[in-house]
């Protein structure tokens, strides 16, 4: 008998879960599948490393109905997936992730590391 696969717990930081729940249903379904892949220890289908946010941080890129949605997470800290930030990407200048979104994710990453250090 094959043992069941252990899924990493997901911890949503700040208002990231509330923001992700505002995505359209189709984008939420894609996000759910991507998060399940991450919980299993796999890489998302469309992601980008964000070393400027923190070590191990990645951005899930979701294209849905000609819109772009992003979720920044880190899965390299213990046995959990930490969702740092979720947002609807409204391109103002090119394809780069907006700086204010990166700064918020980076702030939450630093708070997460600081809190884990106390444990």
GIHUWO-V472183 format. One record per residue. N is the residue number from 1. RES is the residue in one letter. PHI is phi in whole degrees, -180 to 180 (* if undefined). BURIAL is I if it has 9 or more other C-alpha atoms within 8 Angstrom, else O. D_CENTER is the distance of its C-alpha to the mean C-alpha in whole Angstrom. Layout:
N,RES,PHI,BURIAL,D_CENTER / N,RES,PHI,BURIAL,D_CENTER
This chain:
1,X,*,O,33 / 2,X,-84,O,30 / 3,X,-67,O,28 / 4,X,-65,O,25 / 5,X,-76,O,21 / 6,X,-87,O,19 / 7,X,-97,O,16 / 8,X,-69,I,14 / 9,X,-68,O,13 / 10,X,-108,I,10 / 11,X,-118,O,10 / 12,X,-96,I,9 / 13,X,-98,I,10 / 14,X,59,O,12 / 15,X,-99,O,12 / 16,X,-61,I,9 / 17,X,-68,I,10 / 18,X,-61,O,13 / 19,X,-67,I,12 / 20,X,-66,I,10 / 21,X,-71,O,13 / 22,X,-84,O,15 / 23,X,-62,I,14 / 24,X,-60,O,17 / 25,X,-52,O,17 / 26,X,-61,O,17 / 27,X,-68,I,13 / 28,X,-65,I,12 / 29,X,-64,O,14 / 30,X,-62,I,13 / 31,X,-60,I,9 / 32,X,-59,O,11 / 33,X,-65,O,12 / 34,X,-66,I,9 / 35,X,-65,I,8 / 36,X,-64,I,12 / 37,X,-58,I,12 / 38,X,-66,I,10 / 39,X,-60,I,12 / 40,X,-83,I,15 / 41,X,91,O,14 / 42,X,-95,O,14 / 43,X,-89,O,12 / 44,X,-64,I,10 / 45,X,-68,O,13 / 46,X,-136,O,12 / 47,X,-143,I,9 / 48,X,-138,O,10 / 49,X,-71,O,11 / 50,X,-123,I,11 / 51,X,-64,I,13 / 52,X,-69,O,14 / 53,X,-80,I,11 / 54,X,167,I,12 / 55,X,-62,O,13 / 56,X,86,I,11 / 57,X,-75,I,8 / 58,X,-135,I,7 / 59,X,-117,I,6 / 60,X,-82,I,6 / 61,X,-108,I,9 / 62,X,-118,I,11 / 63,X,-106,I,15 / 64,X,-146,I,17 / 65,X,52,O,20 / 66,X,62,O,20 / 67,X,-121,I,17 / 68,X,-120,I,14 / 69,X,-125,I,11 / 70,X,-133,I,7 / 71,X,-134,I,4 / 72,X,-103,I,3 / 73,X,-145,I,3 / 74,X,-137,I,7 / 75,X,-124,I,9 / 76,X,-100,O,12 / 77,X,-105,O,13 / 78,X,68,O,16 / 79,X,-107,O,15 / 80,X,-131,I,12 / 81,X,-107,I,8 / 82,X,-106,I,7 / 83,X,-89,I,5 / 84,X,-84,I,6 / 85,X,-164,I,6 / 86,X,-137,I,7 / 87,X,-160,I,10 / 88,X,-91,I,13 / 89,X,-84,I,14 / 90,X,-111,O,17 / 91,X,-62,O,19 / 92,X,-104,O,21 / 93,X,-153,O,22 / 94,X,76,O,21 / 95,X,-100,O,18 / 96,X,-68,O,16 / 97,X,-68,O,13 / 98,X,-56,O,15 / 99,X,-58,O,16 / 100,X,-66,O,16 / 101,X,-71,I,12 / 102,X,-64,I,12 / 103,X,-65,I,14 / 104,X,-65,I,12 / 105,X,-62,I,9 / 106,X,-64,I,12 / 107,X,-62,O,14 / 108,X,-67,I,12 / 109,X,-62,I,11 / 110,X,-61,I,15 / 111,X,-64,O,16 / 112,X,-63,O,14 / 113,X,-63,O,16 / 114,X,-62,O,19 / 115,X,-68,O,19 / 116,X,-70,O,18 / 117,X,-65,O,21 / 118,X,-77,O,24 / 119,X,-67,O,23
